[in-house]
């Protein structure tokens, strides 16, 4: 897949590397701005119970 993307990008190796970097940054931006906030309520990370296991007796 990466080879296919690399072959279809225009320019020489430096231009392709720059375009690849921009594509990766755009994907990361889209994930943090849209996908992760959408999926966060669906994940059970806020249902946390922390107990140190020590009983309190008086």
Phi, psi and omega in degrees: 000315182293325176296320178296316178298314182299318181292333183267356176280143180280162173093183179276188186298321181293319179293318178297319179296319179295316178296320178298318178298316179297320178297317179296316179296323178294321178293316178297318177300314180297321178297312183288330183272328188238311188285309182296316176297326178292319185277342186301316178293340181277347183263148186272030185285341180270353179268070187246133173240122181249125180221130181275355175084000181264126179275143178260120178234141180228000000 
